[in-house]
Amino acid sequence: MASTAPQETRKTISGWEGFNIGLWQTDIDVRDFIQQNYEPFEGDETFLAPATERTKNMWEKLQELFLEERRKGVLDISQIPSSITAHAPGYIDRDNELIVGLQTDAPLKRAIMPNGGFRMVANALKTYGFEPDPHVVEAFTKYRKTHNDAVFDAYTEDIRRCRSSHILTGLPDAYGRGRIIGDYRRVALYGVARLIETKQEEKRRLDSAMSTDEIIRDREELSEQIRALKELRQMAASYGFDVSTPARTAREAVQWLYFGYLAAVKEQNGGQCRSVALRLSWISTSSAISSQGRSTRNRRRRS
């Protein structure tokens, strides 16, 4: 059951000191890390501490913004199409925040996500008194085909009629598609550089494979995942953090994990749920690597 990774490799990775060794050090395997290192807690809630004055002060600032938002319907909207790196860093109270990161560059400032479908975005903007940016309108009606446009192109006439008469609901143009839960813990445990390296190796393993539809799709999706990981590193850097390496403290672990979640939130928009999940979940592996990992674990269990 013990890892075969060399001792010198384990010693040189900052953030891993003090943890039990295991397969998680040689493979991307969060489950094995947990299995090797968790300790059951059988106490009660007495270890919990009340909110600090710093937290209470920030919450009061947010309460004021919540009231203003309810009065106006929406506090503000950024008309920059959302992506991992689309917006500058945002803060609630920069001097007092311990864990940072907002979806846009200001608290409660909403983002638009037109890749799924532009008509819904335009209607929402007009509902709250915002005129859609003409450049965005042009891009998503003239140059950029949205997910909903692609879905409607694929519908048969019968499906279109059933949709219009509301006989069928929950169709792909009006419902969340292909949701995959991202394992953002990997960012904290391994760092983005290791995750990029692993994805690049997965992609190289496909180079010798016959270019079937499935293999071509896998190559594209792995490229998207690698690109998203690089953008995640860029976004974290804009907040002053280097997530290339594993987290070294509990605070860094929470911050690294939150950056992974935030990156997904910045791009998830219904129409591209599947695309975002494929870019940011990092939970899929090529069949070759998966089978190799399973056979290795089986051999070690038998031994």
C-alpha positions in Angstrom: 0.0 0.0 0.0 2.9 2.4 0.5 4.0 4.7 -2.2 7.1 3.8 -4.3 8.0 7.5 -4.8 11.6 8.2 -3.9 12.1 9.8 -0.4 14.0 12.8 -2.0 11.0 13.6 -4.2 8.7 13.7 -1.1 11.1 15.9 0.8 11.4 18.6 -1.9 7.7 19.3 -2.3 6.9 22.1 0.1 3.4 21.7 1.7 3.6 17.9 1.9 5.7 17.7 5.0 4.1 15.9 7.9 1.6 13.9 5.8 1.6 10.1 5.5 3.0 8.8 2.3 0.8 7.0 -0.3 -0.2 6.7 -3.9 -1.4 10.4 -3.8 2.3 11.5 -4.1 2.9 9.7 -7.4 -0.7 9.9 -8.9 -3.2 12.7 -8.9 -5.4 11.0 -6.2 -7.1 13.1 -3.6 -9.1 10.1 -2.3 -5.9 8.3 -1.4 -4.5 11.4 0.3 -7.7 11.6 2.5 -7.6 7.8 3.2 -3.9 8.0 4.3 -4.2 11.1 6.4 -7.7 11.6 7.9 -8.3 11.3 11.6 -11.8 10.8 13.0 -13.1 13.6 15.2 -15.4 12.5 18.0 -15.7 15.7 19.9 -18.5 18.3 19.9 -18.9 21.9 18.7 -17.0 23.5 21.6 -13.9 24.0 19.4 -15.8 26.5 17.2 -15.0 30.2 17.7 -17.4 33.2 17.2 -17.0 35.6 14.3 -14.2 38.1 14.7 -14.7 41.9 14.6 -13.0 41.9 11.2 -15.6 39.5 9.9 -18.5 41.4 11.5 -17.3 44.7 10.0 -17.1 43.2 6.5 -20.5 41.6 6.9 -22.0 45.0 7.8 -20.6 46.4 4.6 -22.2 43.6 2.6 -25.5 44.1 4.4 -25.6 47.7 3.2 -24.9 46.5 -0.4 -27.7 43.9 -0.1 -30.2 46.6 0.9 -29.1 48.8 -2.0 -29.3 45.8 -4.4 -32.9 44.9 -3.3 -33.9 48.6 -3.8 -32.5 48.7 -7.3 -33.1 45.1 -8.3 -29.4 44.7 -9.3 -26.5 46.8 -7.9 -24.4 46.8 -11.1 -23.7 44.7 -14.2 -20.4 44.3 -16.0 -21.0 43.9 -19.7 -17.6 42.2 -20.3 -18.4 38.6 -21.2 -17.3 36.6 -18.2 -14.3 34.3 -18.3 -11.6 33.2 -15.9 -9.5 36.3 -16.6 -12.0 38.7 -17.9 -12.2 41.0 -14.9 -9.7 42.8 -12.7 -9.4 41.6 -9.1 -12.3 42.5 -6.9 -12.5 43.0 -3.1 -15.0 43.6 -0.4 -12.5 45.1 2.0 -9.0 44.5 0.7 -7.2 45.4 3.9 -9.2 43.0 6.0 -10.0 40.0 3.7 -8.2 36.8 4.5 -9.6 34.8 1.6 -10.0 36.9 -1.6 -11.8 36.7 -4.9 -14.9 38.0 -6.6 -16.7 37.0 -9.8 -16.2 40.5 -11.1 -14.2 43.6 -10.0 -16.6 44.7 -7.3 -18.9 43.1 -4.8 -22.4 42.2 -6.1 -21.5 43.4 -9.5 -23.1 40.9 -11.8 -21.4 39.3 -14.8 -22.9 38.5 -18.2 -22.4 35.1 -19.7 -23.6 35.2 -23.3 -21.9 32.1 -24.6 -24.9 30.0 -23.6 -27.4 32.3 -25.3 -27.4 36.0 -25.9 -31.2 36.7 -26.0 -31.6 35.9 -22.3 -28.7 38.2 -21.4 -30.1 41.0 -23.5 -33.6 40.6 -21.9 -32.1 40.6 -18.4 -30.1 43.8 -19.1 -33.2 45.6 -20.4 -35.3 44.4 -17.4 -32.9 46.1 -15.0 -32.5 49.3 -17.1 -29.3 48.6 -18.8 -28.8 49.0 -22.6 -26.8 46.1 -24.0 -23.3 47.1 -25.2 -23.5 47.3 -29.0 -20.1 45.7 -29.4 -21.3 42.7 -27.4 -24.5 42.6 -29.3 -22.6 42.5 -32.6 -20.2 39.8 -31.4 -22.9 37.4 -30.2 -25.4 37.9 -33.0 -23.1 38.3 -35.9 -19.8 36.5 -35.2 -20.2 34.2 -32.3 -22.6 31.2 -32.4 -24.0 30.5 -28.9 -24.9 27.2 -27.4 -28.6 27.9 -27.8 -28.2 28.8 -31.5 -26.5 25.4 -32.0 -29.2 23.6 -30.1 -32.0 25.2 -32.1 -30.2 24.3 -35.3 -30.2 20.6 -34.2 -33.9 20.6 -33.2 -36.4 18.9 -35.6 -39.5 20.8 -36.5 -41.6 18.6 -34.2 -39.4 19.4 -31.2 -39.5 23.1 -32.0 -43.4 23.0 -32.1 -43.5 21.0 -28.9 -41.2 23.5 -27.2 -43.1 26.5 -28.4 -46.4 25.0 -27.1 -44.7 24.0 -23.8 -45.6 20.3 -24.3 -41.8 19.6 -23.7 -39.8 21.3 -21.0 -36.3 21.0 -19.7 -34.8 21.0 -23.2 -31.1 21.7 -23.7 -31.7 25.3 -24.6 -33.4 26.2 -21.3 -31.8 23.9 -18.7 -28.4 23.2 -17.2 -26.5 20.7 -19.3 -23.8 18.1 -18.6 -22.9 19.1 -15.0 -19.7 17.7 -13.7 -18.5 18.5 -10.2 -15.0 19.9 -10.2 -12.5 18.5 -7.7 -11.0 21.9 -6.8 -9.1 20.2 -3.8 -6.5 19.2 -6.4 -5.4 22.8 -6.8 -4.5 22.9 -3.1 -2.9 19.5 -2.8 -0.9 19.5 -6.0 -0.6 23.0 -7.4 -1.5 24.1 -10.9 1.9 23.3 -12.4 1.6 19.6 -11.5 -2.0 19.5 -12.9 -0.9 21.1 -16.1 2.0 18.6 -16.4 -0.3 15.7 -15.9 -2.8 16.9 -18.5 0.0 17.5 -21.0 1.2 13.9 -20.4 -2.4 12.6 -21.0 -2.5 14.5 -24.2 0.9 13.2 -25.4 -0.4 9.6 -24.8 -3.0 10.2 -27.4 -0.5 11.3 -30.0 0.0 7.8 -31.3 -3.7 6.8 -31.2 -5.8 6.6 -34.3 -7.7 9.9 -34.9 -11.2 8.7 -34.3 -14.0 11.1 -33.3 -13.5 10.2 -29.7 -9.8 10.7 -29.7 -10.0 14.0 -31.5 -12.6 15.2 -28.9 -10.3 14.0 -26.1 -7.4 16.0 -27.5 -9.5 19.1 -27.8 -10.9 18.8 -24.3 -7.5 18.2 -22.8 -6.2 21.3 -24.6 -9.1 23.2 -23.1 -8.3 21.9 -19.6 -4.7 22.9 -19.9 -5.7 26.4 -21.2 -8.1 26.8 -18.2 -5.4 25.8 -15.7 -3.1 28.4 -17.1 -5.8 31.0 -16.9 -6.5 29.9 -13.3 -2.9 30.5 -12.5 -3.1 34.0 -14.2 -6.2 34.9 -12.3 -4.6 33.9 -8.9 -1.5 35.9 -9.8 -3.7 39.0 -10.3 -4.6 38.7 -6.6 -1.0 38.3 -5.7 -0.9 34.5 -5.2 1.1 31.8 -7.0 -1.0 28.6 -7.1 1.6 26.8 -9.2 2.8 24.9 -6.1 0.8 23.0 -3.4 -0.6 25.0 -0.5 1.7 25.2 2.5 -0.7 26.4 5.1 -4.4 25.9 6.0 -5.2 29.5 4.8 -3.4 28.8 1.5 -5.3 25.5 1.1 -8.7 27.3 1.5 -7.5 30.1 -0.9 -6.2 27.7 -3.5 -9.4 25.6 -3.4 -11.6 28.8 -3.6 -9.6 30.0 -6.7 -10.4 26.7 -8.4 -14.1 27.1 -7.6 -14.1 30.8 -8.6 -12.6 30.0 -11.9 -15.5 27.6 -12.7 -18.1 30.1 -11.5 -16.6 32.8 -13.8 -17.2 30.7 -16.8 -20.2 28.5 -16.0 -23.3 29.8 -17.8 -25.7 27.0 -18.4 -25.1 26.8 -22.2 -21.5 25.9 -21.6 -21.8 23.8 -18.4 -20.2 20.9 -20.2 -17.4 23.0 -21.7 -16.7 24.6 -18.3 -16.7 21.3 -16.5 -14.4 19.7 -19.0 -12.0 22.7 -18.7 -12.1 23.0 -14.9 -13.0 19.7 -13.3 -9.7 18.0 -13.8 -11.4 14.7 -12.8 -11.3 13.0 -16.1 -8.3 11.0 -17.2 -7.5 9.1 -20.4 -8.4 5.5 -20.5 -4.8 4.5 -20.7 -3.8 6.3 -17.6 -6.9 5.2 -15.7 -6.4 1.6 -16.5 -2.7 1.8 -15.6 -3.6 3.4 -12.3 -6.2 0.7 -11.5 -3.8 -2.2 -12.4 -1.1 -0.6 -10.2 -3.4 -0.2 -7.3 -4.6 -3.8 -7.7 -1.1 -5.1 -7.7 -0.2 -3.1 -4.5 -3.4 -4.3 -2.8 -2.5 -7.9 -3.6 1.0 -7.4 -2.3 
